[in-house]
């Protein structure tokens, strides 16, 4: 049974022209010499030519393109993405980073000892004590605050998915 299936697979590749040249030559020799291959080739060749002759390609109607374009034009255009972005959140994040940079820069300037006046101060970062800023208690508090903010954000996202949005009098 598997031999017949294997013969059919190879013959279909031969009929479709998808096999390589050495396989084509080998299969044509088998068709000429082997009666099983010749019988299967006759059956599959008749089926292949029958399918090719009986099937006509369907042509779309003359107005198909225009009908598609009319349906596309009838659809509502999605609103601009600026409605989805809350500018206050972006401003808050920017303010947070700017404040953090200003505090770090101010702390570094305050702790750098300037010996000369009137010249730009030379920053000696070895005098900056980061151990006091990033103590284990401070880092624990920062991590806890970030976890709480993340949970609140996750909760608001889940609530938005549960409540239907009302637009143009319908529910979406």
Order of alpha helices (4+ residues) and beta strands (2+ residues): alpha-alpha-alpha-alpha-alpha-alpha-alpha-beta-beta
